[in-house]
Structure formats: structure tokens, C-alpha cells
């Protein structure tokens, strides 16, 4: 399981909410979670949530 998905599930947050929290669209978030795009530019936003 990818780290982003693991963190999301540990915090009991759905994909829509997680996308809002890191300020991306739902469709882009799904691509991040499934490793279709590189998450490097979003990592700095994750510390706010986690």
C-alpha cells in the first residue's frame, strides 16, 4: 500500500476530503495515490494534515 493511502486510512479520511486538505482535485488526488503522478510538489502540504 502506498504511503499516502496508508496515512489517509489511518486517519479515517476519504479521498475527497484528503484532496481538499492538500488542495488538489479529487481526480488528481487519485492519480497521486495510485502513483500515476509524482507527489513531490505536494509533500510540503501533507505535514499540515499529518
Secondary structure in CASP SS format (residue, H / E / C, confidence):
PFRMAT SS
TARGET T0000
AUTHOR 0000-0000-0000
METHOD secondary structure of the structure
MODEL  1
X C 1.00
X C 1.00
X H 1.00
X H 1.00
X H 1.00
X H 1.00
X H 1.00
X H 1.00
X H 1.00
X H 1.00
X C 1.00
X C 1.00
X C 1.00
X C 1.00
X H 1.00
X H 1.00
X H 1.00
X H 1.00
X H 1.00
X H 1.00
X H 1.00
X C 1.00
X C 1.00
X C 1.00
X C 1.00
X H 1.00
X H 1.00
X H 1.00
X H 1.00
X H 1.00
X H 1.00
X H 1.00
X H 1.00
X C 1.00
X C 1.00
X C 1.00
X C 1.00
X C 1.00
X H 1.00
X H 1.00
X H 1.00
X H 1.00
X H 1.00
X H 1.00
X H 1.00
X H 1.00
X H 1.00
X H 1.00
X H 1.00
X C 1.00
END
